[in-house]
Amino acid sequence: MDNKKKPYSIDWLVIPAPEIQKARLFYSSVFNFQLEDYSDTFTLFKTGNISGAFDSSLKPSINSLSFSITVDDILEVSDKIIQYGGEIIKEKYSLGGKLGFCAQFADPNGNLLELYSTK
């Protein structure tokens, strides 16, 4: 790697949310995202080192980019996902060796995402 060039980073993420109220409730309740309403169609969020927004003008797709949310306990968070209108698509599974575990879920707007945990 050329150490003379500054590395790029991903700092901003936009999540499609046609039903933005459901997205607000889901992500703040399940994952403790910090929210700030920008308008009726756009809500800013902050979690960990990532900021972003929910945008009601975008259409969710299960065949596009996805991301993982790191959690302490996949089974505990899976229950909260269901409680707040999401769906578990693939139950907790091992990545093999000491790489950890994942589970796939859909949020209330139909975005397909993953949970990740080391235990």
N, CA, C and O atoms as a MOPAC input file, in Angstrom:
PM7 MOZYME 1SCF
protein

 N      0.84500 1    -1.18500 1     0.00000 1
 C      0.00000 1     0.00000 1     0.00000 1
 C      0.88500 1     1.24100 1     0.00000 1
 O      1.87800 1     1.30400 1     0.72600 1
 N      0.53200 1     2.20200 1    -0.79500 1
 C      1.25100 1     3.46700 1    -0.86900 1
 C      0.85700 1     4.32700 1     0.32500 1
 O     -0.26900 1     4.82200 1     0.38500 1
 N      1.76400 1     4.50900 1     1.26900 1
 C      1.47100 1     5.26600 1     2.47900 1
 C      1.46300 1     6.77500 1     2.25600 1
 O      1.13900 1     7.52900 1     3.17400 1
 N      1.81000 1     7.22400 1     1.06500 1
 C      1.84000 1     8.65600 1     0.79000 1
 C      0.44300 1     9.21300 1     0.50900 1
 O      0.22000 1    10.41600 1     0.63900 1
 N     -0.48200 1     8.35900 1     0.13100 1
 C     -1.83800 1     8.80700 1    -0.16300 1
 C     -2.73300 1     8.60300 1     1.04800 1
 O     -2.62800 1     7.59800 1     1.75200 1
 N     -3.59900 1     9.55100 1     1.27800 1
 C     -4.56100 1     9.44100 1     2.36200 1
 C     -5.61300 1     8.39000 1     1.99300 1
 O     -6.14700 1     8.43400 1     0.88500 1
 N     -5.92700 1     7.44400 1     2.88900 1
 C     -6.96000 1     6.44700 1     2.58200 1
 C     -8.34700 1     7.09100 1     2.59400 1
 O     -8.59300 1     8.06600 1     3.30400 1
 N     -9.21500 1     6.54000 1     1.81400 1
 C    -10.60000 1     7.00800 1     1.78900 1
 C    -11.38300 1     6.28300 1     2.87100 1
 O    -10.97100 1     5.21600 1     3.32500 1
 N    -12.49100 1     6.84500 1     3.28100 1
 C    -13.33600 1     6.19100 1     4.27700 1
 C    -14.79900 1     6.39800 1     3.91800 1
 O    -15.16000 1     7.33700 1     3.20800 1
 N    -15.61700 1     5.51300 1     4.41600 1
 C    -17.06200 1     5.65800 1     4.25500 1
 C    -17.57600 1     6.29900 1     5.53000 1
 O    -17.45600 1     5.72700 1     6.61300 1
 N    -18.14400 1     7.47700 1     5.40200 1
 C    -18.59900 1     8.23700 1     6.55600 1
 C    -20.10000 1     8.52600 1     6.53300 1
 O    -20.66300 1     8.92800 1     7.55100 1
 N    -20.74300 1     8.32900 1     5.40800 1
 C    -22.13900 1     8.72600 1     5.24200 1
 C    -22.87900 1     7.62500 1     4.50700 1
 O    -22.38600 1     7.09100 1     3.51400 1
 N    -24.05800 1     7.28700 1     4.99400 1
 C    -24.85100 1     6.20400 1     4.44600 1
 C    -26.30500 1     6.64800 1     4.35600 1
 O    -26.83800 1     7.19900 1     5.32000 1
 N    -26.95300 1     6.42100 1     3.22700 1
 C    -28.36800 1     6.75300 1     3.08200 1
 C    -29.15300 1     5.45700 1     2.94900 1
 O    -28.85600 1     4.62000 1     2.09700 1
 N    -30.15500 1     5.30400 1     3.80000 1
 C    -30.98400 1     4.10800 1     3.81500 1
 C    -32.35300 1     4.45100 1     3.24100 1
 O    -33.01300 1     5.37000 1     3.72500 1
 N    -32.79100 1     3.71700 1     2.20400 1
 C    -34.13000 1     3.94900 1     1.65800 1
 C    -35.19800 1     3.68500 1     2.72000 1
 O    -35.13600 1     2.68100 1     3.43000 1
 N    -36.16800 1     4.57700 1     2.82600 1
 C    -37.20400 1     4.44700 1     3.85500 1
 C    -38.50900 1     5.08400 1     3.39800 1
 O    -38.88100 1     6.14200 1     3.90500 1
 N    -39.22600 1     4.45600 1     2.43600 1
 C    -40.51100 1     5.02000 1     2.00000 1
 C    -41.47200 1     5.25200 1     3.16700 1
 O    -42.23500 1     6.21800 1     3.16600 1
 N    -41.43200 1     4.36900 1     4.15500 1
 C    -42.21800 1     4.55600 1     5.37600 1
 C    -41.25800 1     5.01700 1     6.46300 1
 O    -40.82100 1     4.24100 1     7.31200 1
 N    -40.94800 1     6.30300 1     6.40600 1
 C    -39.87700 1     6.86400 1     7.22900 1
 C    -40.17600 1     6.78500 1     8.73000 1
 O    -39.25300 1     6.63700 1     9.53000 1
 N    -41.43500 1     6.88100 1     9.11700 1
 C    -41.76900 1     6.76700 1    10.54100 1
 C    -41.41300 1     5.38200 1    11.07500 1
 O    -40.93200 1     5.25100 1    12.20100 1
 N    -41.65200 1     4.34400 1    10.26000 1
 C    -41.28600 1     2.98600 1    10.66500 1
 C    -39.76800 1     2.85600 1    10.80200 1
 O    -39.28100 1     2.20400 1    11.72500 1
 N    -39.02400 1     3.47500 1     9.88700 1
 C    -37.55900 1     3.43500 1     9.96000 1
 C    -37.07400 1     4.14200 1    11.21500 1
 O    -36.18400 1     3.64400 1    11.90500 1
 N    -37.64300 1     5.28200 1    11.51300 1
 C    -37.24200 1     6.02700 1    12.71200 1
 C    -37.43200 1     5.18200 1    13.97000 1
 O    -36.52200 1     5.05800 1    14.78900 1
 N    -38.62600 1     4.60300 1    14.11500 1
 C    -38.92200 1     3.79500 1    15.29700 1
 C    -38.03400 1     2.55200 1    15.34700 1
 O    -37.49400 1     2.22600 1    16.40400 1
 N    -37.87600 1     1.86100 1    14.23200 1
 C    -37.11200 1     0.61900 1    14.17200 1
 C    -35.65200 1     0.84000 1    14.55300 1
 O    -35.15300 1     0.18700 1    15.47000 1
 N    -34.96600 1     1.73400 1    13.87700 1
 C    -33.52600 1     1.89400 1    14.10300 1
 C    -33.20700 1     2.54400 1    15.44400 1
 O    -32.17200 1     2.24100 1    16.03800 1
 N    -34.06400 1     3.42500 1    15.93000 1
 C    -33.80400 1     4.02000 1    17.24800 1
 C    -34.10000 1     3.01000 1    18.35900 1
 O    -33.39700 1     2.98800 1    19.36900 1
 N    -35.12100 1     2.18300 1    18.19100 1
 C    -35.50100 1     1.22100 1    19.22800 1
 C    -34.62100 1    -0.01600 1    19.23600 1
 O    -34.23600 1    -0.48800 1    20.30600 1
 N    -34.29600 1    -0.55000 1    18.06800 1
 C    -33.52800 1    -1.78500 1    17.98800 1
 C    -32.02900 1    -1.53100 1    18.14500 1
 O    -31.34600 1    -2.26100 1    18.86300 1
 N    -31.51700 1    -0.50000 1    17.47700 1
 C    -30.06800 1    -0.28100 1    17.42600 1
 C    -29.60200 1     1.00300 1    18.11200 1
 O    -28.41500 1     1.32700 1    18.06200 1
 N    -30.50300 1     1.72900 1    18.74400 1
 C    -30.17100 1     2.96900 1    19.46200 1
 C    -29.54500 1     4.03400 1    18.56800 1
 O    -28.71800 1     4.81700 1    19.03400 1
 N    -29.92600 1     4.07600 1    17.29000 1
 C    -29.45600 1     5.16000 1    16.42000 1
 C    -29.93500 1     6.48300 1    17.01000 1
 O    -31.07200 1     6.58800 1    17.46900 1
 N    -29.06900 1     7.48400 1    16.99500 1
 C    -29.45300 1     8.83300 1    17.39400 1
 C    -30.04900 1     9.52300 1    16.17600 1
 O    -29.41900 1     9.56600 1    15.12000 1
 N    -31.25500 1    10.06200 1    16.31000 1
 C    -31.97300 1    10.63100 1    15.17100 1
 C    -32.16200 1    12.13500 1    15.31500 1
 O    -32.26300 1    12.67200 1    16.41700 1
 N    -32.20600 1    12.78800 1    14.16700 1
 C    -32.53700 1    14.21000 1    14.10600 1
 C    -33.38200 1    14.41700 1    12.85700 1
 O    -32.92200 1    14.18800 1    11.73900 1
 N    -34.62100 1    14.85200 1    13.05800 1
 C    -35.50700 1    15.08500 1    11.91700 1
 C    -35.03200 1    16.29700 1    11.13200 1
 O    -34.86200 1    17.38300 1    11.68400 1
 N    -34.82600 1    16.10000 1     9.86700 1
 C    -34.41900 1    17.18400 1     8.98000 1
 C    -35.64200 1    17.73200 1     8.25100 1
 O    -35.80100 1    18.94300 1     8.09600 1
 N    -36.49900 1    16.81700 1     7.80800 1
 C    -37.76800 1    17.18000 1     7.16800 1
 C    -38.70500 1    15.99200 1     7.30900 1
 O    -38.35700 1    14.99500 1     7.94100 1
 N    -39.88700 1    16.09200 1     6.72700 1
 C    -40.83800 1    14.98000 1     6.77500 1
 C    -40.36400 1    13.79000 1     5.95800 1
 O    -40.86100 1    12.67900 1     6.13900 1
 N    -39.41000 1    14.00800 1     5.06500 1
 C    -38.96800 1    12.94700 1     4.15200 1
 C    -37.50200 1    12.55200 1     4.34200 1
 O    -36.99300 1    11.69000 1     3.62500 1
 N    -36.83000 1    13.17500 1     5.30000 1
 C    -35.39200 1    12.95600 1     5.46500 1
 C    -35.04400 1    13.07200 1     6.94400 1
 O    -35.26300 1    14.11800 1     7.55500 1
 N    -34.50500 1    12.00600 1     7.51800 1
 C    -34.10000 1    11.99900 1     8.92300 1
 C    -32.62800 1    11.64500 1     9.02000 1
 O    -32.18800 1    10.63900 1     8.46400 1
 N    -31.87200 1    12.46500 1     9.71900 1
 C    -30.44900 1    12.20300 1     9.92500 1
 C    -30.26400 1    11.20500 1    11.05100 1
 O    -31.04900 1    11.17800 1    11.99900 1
 N    -29.20600 1    10.36700 1    10.94800 1
 C    -28.88500 1     9.46800 1    12.04400 1
 C    -27.38800 1     9.43300 1    12.28700 1
 O    -26.58000 1     9.78200 1    11.42600 1
 N    -27.04800 1     8.99400 1    13.50200 1
 C    -25.66000 1     8.80100 1    13.90700 1
 C    -25.60700 1     7.51200 1    14.69900 1
 O    -26.42900 1     7.28200 1    15.58700 1
 N    -24.63000 1     6.66600 1    14.37300 1
 C    -24.39100 1     5.44500 1    15.12600 1
 C    -22.91900 1     5.09200 1    15.00900 1
 O    -22.38100 1     5.02200 1    13.90400 1
 N    -22.27700 1     4.87300 1    16.11600 1
 C    -20.84300 1     4.57700 1    16.07200 1
 C    -20.10200 1     5.66800 1    15.33100 1
 O    -20.24500 1     6.84700 1    15.65600 1
 N    -19.30100 1     5.28600 1    14.32700 1
 C    -18.54200 1     6.28300 1    13.55700 1
 C    -19.17800 1     6.58100 1    12.20500 1
 O    -18.53900 1     7.17600 1    11.33700 1
 N    -20.43600 1     6.17000 1    12.01800 1
 C    -21.13700 1     6.39700 1    10.75800 1
 C    -22.30400 1     7.35700 1    10.97200 1
 O    -23.05300 1     7.23100 1    11.94100 1
 N    -22.44900 1     8.29700 1    10.07800 1
 C    -23.61900 1     9.17100 1    10.03200 1
 C    -24.34600 1     8.88700 1     8.72900 1
 O    -23.78900 1     8.30400 1     7.79900 1
 N    -25.58500 1     9.30600 1     8.68400 1
 C    -26.33900 1     9.08900 1     7.45900 1
 C    -27.74400 1     9.62200 1     7.58400 1
 O    -28.03300 1    10.50900 1     8.38700 1
 N    -28.61600 1     9.05100 1     6.76100 1
 C    -29.98800 1     9.52400 1     6.75100 1
 C    -30.92400 1     8.43400 1     6.25500 1
 O    -30.51700 1     7.51200 1     5.54700 1
 N    -32.18400 1     8.56200 1     6.64200 1
 C    -33.27000 1     7.79600 1     6.05300 1
 C    -33.92100 1     8.72400 1     5.04900 1
 O    -34.22700 1     9.87400 1     5.36500 1
 N    -34.13400 1     8.22900 1     3.83900 1
 C    -34.68900 1     9.04800 1     2.75800 1
 C    -35.93300 1     8.36800 1     2.20900 1
 O    -35.85400 1     7.27300 1     1.65100 1
 N    -37.08600 1     9.01800 1     2.36700 1
 C    -38.34700 1     8.41000 1     1.92800 1
 C    -38.53100 1     8.44500 1     0.41200 1
 O    -39.46100 1     7.82900 1    -0.10900 1
 N    -37.66100 1     9.15300 1    -0.29900 1
 C    -37.79800 1     9.19300 1    -1.76700 1
 C    -37.08400 1     8.02400 1    -2.44300 1
 O    -37.22500 1     7.83200 1    -3.65100 1
 N    -36.32000 1     7.24300 1    -1.68100 1
 C    -35.58500 1     6.11200 1    -2.24900 1
 C    -36.34300 1     4.81200 1    -2.06000 1
 O    -37.05500 1     4.63400 1    -1.07100 1
 N    -36.18700 1     3.91000 1    -3.00900 1
 C    -36.87200 1     2.61900 1    -2.98300 1
 C    -35.91100 1     1.53300 1    -2.49100 1
 O    -34.81900 1     1.38600 1    -3.03800 1
 N    -36.30600 1     0.76900 1    -1.46100 1
 C    -35.45900 1    -0.32100 1    -0.97500 1
 C    -35.28600 1    -1.40700 1    -2.03100 1
 O    -36.13300 1    -1.58700 1    -2.90500 1
 N    -34.18700 1    -2.11400 1    -1.93100 1
 C    -33.91700 1    -3.23300 1    -2.82900 1
 C    -33.14300 1    -4.29300 1    -2.07100 1
 O    -32.24900 1    -3.97800 1    -1.28500 1
 N    -33.48800 1    -5.55300 1    -2.30800 1
 C    -32.72500 1    -6.63100 1    -1.67800 1
 C    -31.55400 1    -7.04500 1    -2.56000 1
 O    -30.76000 1    -7.90500 1    -2.17800 1
 N    -31.44300 1    -6.43700 1    -3.73700 1
 C    -30.37200 1    -6.77600 1    -4.67600 1
 C    -29.40800 1    -5.62200 1    -4.87400 1
 O    -28.94800 1    -5.37400 1    -5.98900 1
 N    -29.10400 1    -4.92200 1    -3.80400 1
 C    -28.17800 1    -3.79100 1    -3.90300 1
 C    -27.16600 1    -3.88500 1    -2.77400 1
 O    -27.00500 1    -4.94600 1    -2.17000 1
 N    -26.50000 1    -2.81100 1    -2.49200 1
 C    -25.53200 1    -2.78900 1    -1.39300 1
 C    -26.20600 1    -3.14800 1    -0.08000 1
 O    -27.39300 1    -2.89300 1     0.12300 1
 N    -25.43500 1    -3.73600 1     0.78900 1
 C    -25.92200 1    -4.07400 1     2.11700 1
 C    -24.81100 1    -3.76000 1     3.11100 1
 O    -23.67700 1    -3.48200 1     2.71900 1
 N    -25.13700 1    -3.80500 1     4.37400 1
 C    -24.12200 1    -3.59800 1     5.39600 1
 C    -24.47400 1    -4.41800 1     6.62500 1
 O    -25.60900 1    -4.86900 1     6.78000 1
 N    -23.49800 1    -4.60600 1     7.49200 1
 C    -23.69100 1    -5.34300 1     8.74100 1
 C    -23.68100 1    -4.36700 1     9.90800 1
 O    -22.94500 1    -3.38000 1     9.91200 1
 N    -24.50900 1    -4.66600 1    10.88900 1
 C    -24.52500 1    -3.91100 1    12.13600 1
 C    -23.95900 1    -4.82300 1    13.21500 1
 O    -24.48700 1    -5.91000 1    13.45200 1
 N    -22.89100 1    -4.38500 1    13.86500 1
 C    -22.26000 1    -5.18500 1    14.91200 1
 C    -23.06700 1    -5.05400 1    16.20000 1
 O    -23.38800 1    -3.95000 1    16.64100 1
 N    -23.38700 1    -6.20400 1    16.79300 1
 C    -24.17800 1    -6.24900 1    18.02800 1
 C    -23.49100 1    -7.18500 1    19.01200 1
 O    -22.62700 1    -7.97200 1    18.62700 1
 N    -23.87300 1    -7.09900 1    20.27900 1
 C    -23.32300 1    -7.99900 1    21.29200 1
 C    -23.96000 1    -9.38300 1    21.21800 1
 O    -23.27000 1   -10.39300 1    21.35700 1
 N    -25.28500 1    -9.43200 1    20.99800 1
 C    -26.01600 1   -10.69500 1    21.05300 1
 C    -27.02100 1   -10.76600 1    19.90000 1
 O    -28.04500 1   -10.08400 1    19.92300 1
 N    -26.73200 1   -11.57200 1    18.91600 1
 C    -27.58600 1   -11.67300 1    17.72900 1
 C    -28.99300 1   -12.14100 1    18.08800 1
 O    -29.97100 1   -11.61500 1    17.55800 1
 N    -29.10700 1   -13.11700 1    18.97700 1
 C    -30.43300 1   -13.64800 1    19.30900 1
 C    -31.29600 1   -12.60200 1    20.01200 1
 O    -32.49100 1   -12.49700 1    19.73300 1
 N    -30.70800 1   -11.84000 1    20.90900 1
 C    -31.43700 1   -10.77400 1    21.60900 1
 C    -31.90200 1    -9.70300 1    20.62200 1
 O    -33.05100 1    -9.26500 1    20.67000 1
 N    -31.01800 1    -9.29100 1    19.74000 1
 C    -31.36500 1    -8.25600 1    18.76000 1
 C    -32.37700 1    -8.79400 1    17.74800 1
 O    -33.23700 1    -8.04500 1    17.28400 1
 N    -32.28800 1   -10.06700 1    17.40200 1
 C    -33.25600 1   -10.67200 1    16.47800 1
 C    -34.67300 1   -10.56200 1    17.03100 1
 O    -35.61000 1   -10.26800 1    16.28800 1
 N    -34.83100 1   -10.79800 1    18.33300 1
 C    -36.14900 1   -10.65100 1    18.95800 1
 C    -36.66000 1    -9.21800 1    18.84100 1
 O    -37.84000 1    -9.00000 1    18.56900 1
 N    -35.77500 1    -8.24000 1    19.04400 1
 C    -36.17400 1    -6.82800 1    18.92800 1
 C    -36.51500 1    -6.46800 1    17.48500 1
 O    -37.42400 1    -5.67400 1    17.24300 1
 N    -35.79500 1    -7.04500 1    16.52800 1
 C    -36.08600 1    -6.79500 1    15.11800 1
 C    -37.52000 1    -7.19600 1    14.81400 1
 O    -38.25600 1    -6.44300 1    14.17700 1
 N    -37.91800 1    -8.37400 1    15.26400 1
 C    -39.28500 1    -8.84800 1    15.03600 1
 C    -40.28100 1    -7.96800 1    15.77800 1
 O    -41.32100 1    -7.60700 1    15.22700 1
 N    -39.97400 1    -7.62400 1    17.01400 1
 C    -40.85700 1    -6.79100 1    17.83100 1
 C    -41.16100 1    -5.44700 1    17.16100 1
 O    -42.27300 1    -4.93300 1    17.28300 1
 N    -40.17900 1    -4.87400 1    16.45400 1
 C    -40.35500 1    -3.55300 1    15.85100 1
 C    -40.61900 1    -3.59900 1    14.35000 1
 O    -40.36600 1    -2.62200 1    13.64500 1
 N    -41.12500 1    -4.72400 1    13.85900 1
 C    -41.61500 1    -4.77800 1    12.48200 1
 C    -40.65700 1    -5.29600 1    11.44000 1
 O    -40.98400 1    -5.27300 1    10.25400 1
 N    -39.48500 1    -5.76400 1    11.83300 1
 C    -38.55400 1    -6.35800 1    10.88700 1
 C    -38.79000 1    -7.85400 1    10.76000 1
 O    -39.68900 1    -8.40300 1    11.39700 1
 N    -37.99500 1    -8.50200 1     9.94800 1
 C    -38.13800 1    -9.93700 1     9.71000 1
 C    -36.75500 1   -10.58600 1     9.65900 1
 O    -35.84100 1   -10.06000 1     9.02400 1
 N    -36.60800 1   -11.71100 1    10.32000 1
 C    -35.35700 1   -12.46100 1    10.24900 1
 C    -35.40100 1   -13.29200 1     8.96800 1
 O    -36.30600 1   -14.10500 1     8.78100 1
 N    -34.43600 1   -13.08800 1     8.10300 1
 C    -34.37100 1   -13.78500 1     6.81700 1
 C    -33.52400 1   -15.05000 1     6.94100 1
 O    -33.88500 1   -16.09900 1     6.40700 1
 N    -32.41400 1   -14.94900 1     7.63500 1
 C    -31.53800 1   -16.09600 1     7.85700 1
 C    -31.08300 1   -16.05300 1     9.30900 1
 O    -30.45100 1   -15.09100 1     9.74500 1
 N    -31.41100 1   -17.10700 1    10.05400 1
 C    -31.05400 1   -17.18400 1    11.46600 1
 C    -29.53500 1   -17.11900 1    11.65200 1
 O    -28.77500 1   -17.25100 1    10.69200 1
 N    -29.12000 1   -16.91900 1    12.86800 1
 C    -27.70500 1   -16.84600 1    13.23200 1
 C    -26.93800 1   -18.03900 1    12.66500 1
 O    -27.36200 1   -19.18700 1    12.79400 1
 N    -25.80100 1   -17.74400 1    12.03600 1
 C    -24.94100 1   -18.79800 1    11.49400 1
 C    -23.48000 1   -18.41600 1    11.71400 1
 O    -23.14000 1   -17.23900 1    11.83100 1
 N    -22.62700 1   -19.43100 1    11.76900 1
 C    -21.19900 1   -19.24100 1    12.00000 1
 C    -20.48900 1   -18.88600 1    10.70100 1
 O    -20.81000 1   -19.41100 1     9.63500 1
 N    -19.53000 1   -17.99500 1    10.81000 1
 C    -18.67500 1   -17.67100 1     9.67100 1
 C    -17.48800 1   -18.62600 1     9.59800 1
 O    -16.69700 1   -18.56500 1     8.65600 1
 N    -17.36400 1   -19.50100 1    10.57900 1
 C    -16.28700 1   -20.49000 1    10.59900 1
 C    -15.08500 1   -19.99900 1    11.37300 1
 O    -14.82000 1   -18.80000 1    11.45700 1
 N    -14.36700 1   -20.94800 1    11.93500 1
 C    -13.18400 1   -20.58400 1    12.70800 1
 C    -13.53100 1   -19.62000 1    13.82300 1
 O    -14.50300 1   -19.81700 1    14.55200 1
 N    -12.73500 1   -18.58700 1    13.94700 1
 C    -12.96000 1   -17.57000 1    14.97800 1
 C    -13.43600 1   -16.25300 1    14.37200 1
 O    -13.20600 1   -15.18100 1    14.93300 1
 N    -14.09900 1   -16.34500 1    13.22400 1
 C    -14.52700 1   -15.13000 1    12.51200 1
 C    -15.81300 1   -14.51600 1    13.04900 1
 O    -16.10700 1   -13.35800 1    12.75600 1
 N    -16.58300 1   -15.26800 1    13.82700 1
 C    -17.79500 1   -14.72800 1    14.39600 1
 C    -19.04400 1   -15.30200 1    13.76000 1
 O    -19.02100 1   -16.37300 1    13.15500 1
 N    -20.15200 1   -14.55500 1    13.91300 1
 C    -21.47000 1   -15.02400 1    13.50000 1
 C    -22.22200 1   -13.90900 1    12.78900 1
 O    -21.96200 1   -12.72700 1    13.01400 1
 N    -23.14900 1   -14.29400 1    11.93700 1
 C    -24.01600 1   -13.34500 1    11.23000 1
 C    -25.45200 1   -13.84200 1    11.26000 1
 O    -25.71500 1   -15.00300 1    11.57000 1
 N    -26.35900 1   -12.96500 1    10.94000 1
 C    -27.76100 1   -13.26900 1    10.67300 1
 C    -28.23800 1   -12.22100 1     9.68300 1
 O    -27.76300 1   -11.08500 1     9.71000 1
 N    -29.16300 1   -12.58100 1     8.81300 1
 C    -29.71700 1   -11.62000 1     7.86600 1
 C    -31.12400 1   -11.22200 1     8.30500 1
 O    -31.88300 1   -12.04000 1     8.82500 1
 N    -31.45300 1    -9.95700 1     8.08600 1
 C    -32.79400 1    -9.48500 1     8.41300 1
 C    -33.24700 1    -8.44000 1     7.39900 1
 O    -32.43900 1    -7.83700 1     6.69200 1
 N    -34.54400 1    -8.24700 1     7.35200 1
 C    -35.13100 1    -7.15800 1     6.56500 1
 C    -35.71900 1    -6.15800 1     7.54100 1
 O    -36.40000 1    -6.53600 1     8.49400 1
 N    -35.45400 1    -4.87900 1     7.30200 1
 C    -36.05500 1    -3.85100 1     8.15000 1
 C    -37.50300 1    -3.64500 1     7.70300 1
 O    -37.92000 1    -4.24100 1     6.71000 1
 N    -38.28100 1    -2.81900 1     8.40600 1
 C    -39.69500 1    -2.64600 1     8.05000 1
 C    -39.93500 1    -2.08700 1     6.63800 1
 O    -41.04300 1    -2.19700 1     6.11300 1
 N    -38.91500 1    -1.49300 1     6.02700 1
 C    -39.05000 1    -0.97500 1     4.66900 1
 C    -38.58700 1    -1.96500 1     3.61100 1
 O    -38.69600 1    -1.68100 1     2.41800 1
 N    -38.06900 1    -3.12300 1     4.02100 1
 C    -37.66100 1    -4.14500 1     3.08400 1
 C    -36.18300 1    -4.14900 1     2.71900 1
 O    -35.78500 1    -4.89200 1     1.82200 1
 N    -35.35400 1    -3.34300 1     3.38600 1
 C    -33.91800 1    -3.35500 1     3.15200 1
 C    -33.33600 1    -4.63100 1     3.76700 1
 O    -33.63000 1    -4.95100 1     4.91900 1
 N    -32.52400 1    -5.34900 1     3.01700 1
 C    -31.88800 1    -6.56900 1     3.49300 1
 C    -30.52300 1    -6.23800 1     4.07600 1
 O    -29.64900 1    -5.73400 1     3.37100 1
 N    -30.33500 1    -6.52600 1     5.38000 1
 C    -29.11400 1    -6.18200 1     6.09000 1
 C    -28.65300 1    -7.36800 1     6.91600 1
 O    -29.32000 1    -8.40100 1     6.96400 1
 N    -27.49200 1    -7.21200 1     7.57400 1
 C    -26.94900 1    -8.28400 1     8.40400 1
 C    -26.65000 1    -7.80800 1     9.80600 1
 O    -26.40300 1    -6.62700 1    10.04900 1
 N    -26.68000 1    -8.76100 1    10.72200 1
 C    -26.15400 1    -8.56600 1    12.06300 1
 C    -24.82400 1    -9.29300 1    12.11700 1
 O    -24.65200 1   -10.31700 1    11.45600 1
 N    -23.88700 1    -8.78200 1    12.89000 1
 C    -22.59500 1    -9.44600 1    13.08400 1
 C    -22.26500 1    -9.44100 1    14.56800 1
 O    -22.50000 1    -8.45000 1    15.25800 1
 N    -21.71900 1   -10.55000 1    15.06000 1
 C    -21.28400 1   -10.63200 1    16.44700 1
 C    -20.10300 1   -11.59600 1    16.53000 1
 O    -19.98400 1   -12.52500 1    15.73100 1
 N    -19.24500 1   -11.36200 1    17.49800 1
 C    -18.11800 1   -12.25900 1    17.70600 1
 C    -18.50900 1   -13.46400 1    18.55900 1
 O    -17.73500 1   -14.41100 1    18.69100 1
 N    -19.72400 1   -13.42700 1    19.14200 1
 C    -20.15900 1   -14.55600 1    19.98400 1
 C    -21.54400 1   -15.02100 1    19.62400 1
 O    -22.05800 1   -15.95900 1    20.23400 1

